[in-house]
Amino acid sequence: MSNLNAITILALLSWPFVAVWLYTTWPIGRATLWTILGADMLLPVGAHIKFSMIPEFDKSSICNLAALFGCVVICGESIRFASRFGLVELSIVMVLVCPFITNELNGDQITVGGAVLPGLGAYDAGSLVISQAITLIPFFLGRRFLCNRTDTEEILRGLIIAGLIYSLPALFEIRFSPQLHTWIYGYFPHEFLQQMRDGGFRPVVFMGHGLLVSLFFCISAVAAAAFWRTNTQVTRRVHLSTSGITVYLSILLLLCKTASSSIYGAVLVLLVCLTRPKLQSRIAVLLVSVALLYPGLRIADLVPTSSLLDLMKSISIEREGSLAVRFFNENQLLERASQRWLFGWGRYGRSWIYDESGRETSVPDGQWIITLGGYGVVGFLAEFGLLALPIFSTARALRFAESPKEKAFLSALALILAINVFDLLPNSSLRPWTWLIAGALLGRAETLRLGAQLPRKLGALLPKKRVAPMKQRAAYRSHVIR
């Protein structure tokens, strides 16, 4: 492709070597976090290496495969894909199986004006299944290697440090316009006009769009607020004020000039700082529940689109116009998706809208409508359900947390994942580190529930002996005296 040049090839091929260094010098959990998070922060957007008969290698697939190699080959660990068959495993199976069914039902060729959309075959099914499996690698790694008490703190600390590091190039682009991707990799990854807002610029750095950067700073600010709330130091060697970091990242978020992420950040930072973990986990559950129900709400016309447009109009005419375009495209794409609502239209833009000349007229922004159109209701529930289930599981396991500090960290991480899932309604902001956080939350929740159930299971296996009341009282007095 045109975006592939010597610099982008070198950057993509060098990341596995960076991963090897991380896994040989750091603990497996931290190495996994930074292998996946660092790639999203630094590698080029829109460039990929493609070989015949196998999926393309881009910044997402390369970091996922590098992390898998580091865990299995360098660290010698095994990957546990499932301990039992439940809703999580069912969702995983459907994510992998759905492309086969979708391809079987979409073998027909579609002709719209001058556009010819090919039918799907066995090759497309196999390629999609492999791509889906690679996409889920961070979920499996997080579930397996980031499930301990200290790992939740490690993830939040990593998000804070990453936000502080990324703030420097972001501030540069806010002042001088988003140029770093062009200077280093030789091309701009998106439309430059979309990064101009309110007489200034939104930073892009190496994430591809200003919306992704603003969401990244939003979750960094929420992570910093969790450290502030628990009075936890970010680093041991250098004393940094967690209150100052939270304020700094929050101000930087406002400078990104993205209304949605600014609202997310303001609400979530206040929640983390002022409310109890139990309430935070309930709000996280509410957010992902809205995301799961959103397609049905849109079809039933229960989403207050007019009120949302009026709210955006009070903020900015430009933002109102952007939201109006999103709603208009959603209506068109929903109508198209309803024609094959169960398993969708598949790939090659078959679920999009074209005019009589064959020119594409739809703009699919939200991940939900992209998934719904491509893989139908089954594919949507499988993907979004797999992202939502860790939050439901964390809410149930929160009472088993080992300390108030862990409760605060778990609820903050659940809010971070929930807002990322909620943001998939207006945007396609699903990143590899999103899957990593989902897997880590699920793994920790499973570990906590197992730890709570183990004493009961052991007690059921041990022989029960009746103890006389006098002996019970004597044993109690002896314990108190000691």
Protein Blocks (a to p, Z undefined) as FASTA:
>chain_A
ZZlcfklmmmmmmmmmmmmmmmmmmcfklmmmmmmmmmmmmmcghiacddehiacddfkl
mmmmmmmmmmmmmnopacdfbfbdcfklmmmmmmmmmmmmmmmmmmbccdehjbccdddd
fklmmmmmmmmmmmmmmmmmmmmmmmcfklmmmmmmmmmmmmmmmmmmmmmmmmnopakl
mmmnopafbdfklmggghiacdfkjnopaklmmmmmmmmmmmmmmmmmnopafbfklccd
fklmmmmmmmmmmmnopaklmmmmmmmmmmmmmmcfklmmmmmmmmmmmmmmmmmmmmno
pacfklmmmmmmmmomklmmmmmmmmmmmmmmmmmmmmmmmnonbenhlmpccdfkopaf
bdcfblklmmmmmnojmlmmmmmmmmmmmmmmmmmmmmmpcbfklmmmmmmmmmmmmmmm
mmmmmpccbcfklmmmmmmmmmmmmmmmmmmmmmmmmmmmpccddddfklmmmmmmmmmm
ZZ
